Amino acid sequence: MNELKKNLRTLRPLWTGLPVLALTTGLSLTAAWQYLRYATPMYESTAKIKLADVNEGLLNTTLIKNLDAFSGDNRTSAEVELARSPLLLGRALDRLHFDLSTYRVGQVQTTEMYRASPFLASVQLTNPKWAEQKFDLRIDAAGGVKLTAPSGEVAQGQMGQTLRLSGATVRLTRNDSLLQARPDLALADHYRLVQHERGHLMDDIAGRLDVTSTDHNVPVLRISYQSPVPQKAADLVNALSAVYLEDYLTMKYKVVNTAAETIGEQIKDVQRTLSHSEDTVEQYRDLKRIVNIKQETDTDLHKVSELKMQRSNLEMSLAAANDLYKYMSDGKRNAL
């Protein structure tokens, strides 16, 4: 009995702390669930591009290799650097609407809308310091607009009107196509606008852009980009892939055109050389009075053949005349 009491006394701290442990576990799970509920997930989009094999097809010709400075046995690493270069990234951004970000501001979470924005915004900054700064926007049910600049300056108006601030001009219009497709999407709400500076935007995108080769021996580029907006990730990857392919084809067209021009010039040089050689031979023949023996021989042989045919015809005519003379002589003798 004493032994049992001793064991229970030993386990008493465990029984006493069990409710605290259960409460702590429950609170931790609740906090984790709330975090996952309101945390902004990152979406990744990936595209793969197969490079042309320089050991196969037209790219394996010596002429193309000599004229193409970028043609080599292993240029995958160079293509990786080209695909994520600021030049191609800038061309891709020219096709997208990443310069202006629109957000829906909630009590707990702020979400970027991108193409799901119920309004269309155009921002022209005259104050460069307002780039990457937040414009606070409120739209009421009647279409009234209240815009607060980063400096605290306020401009009010209606949807469709141009709002003028000391450092920016903003125009807001309804996105009727989206509102008709999604009647449940509310226009009246609290929003935020951010006009990006192109250099800062490219640096931010480059930090989440990954361009690698799948294998050292396999000429395949893998382009990946992460964004909180899945459509934004897909659009950037597709635009960058399209720009890269267009740049690649343009470069190859230039190489092929250069090769064609080179071949054409060489053919013209050969034709000029051949014409000059023919003229030189003709002049030498005329100077030395050299005739074409083969041609004259063929002509003489043709004349001989014609004479032989004429002789044969004459012989046949002579034989016929002799026969006729003999026939007439025999007839005269019989008549007498």
Secondary structure, 3 states (H helix, E strand, C coil): CHHHHHHHHHHHHHHHHHHHHHHHHHHHHHHHHHHHHHCCCCEEEEEEEECCCCCCHHHHCHHHHHHCCCCCCCCHHHHHHHHCCHHHHHHHHHCCCCCEEEEEECCCCEEECHHHCCEEEEEEECCHHHCCCEEEEEECCCCEEEEECCCCCEEEEECCCEEECCCEEEEEEECHHHHHHCCCCCCCEEEEEEECCHHHHHHHHHHHEEEEECCCCCCEEEEEEEECCHHHHHHHHHHHHHHHHHHHHHHHHHHHHHHHHHHHHHHHHHHHHHHHHHHHHHHHHHHHCCCCHHHHHHHHHHHHHHHHHHHHHHHHHHHHHHHHHHHHHHHHHHHC
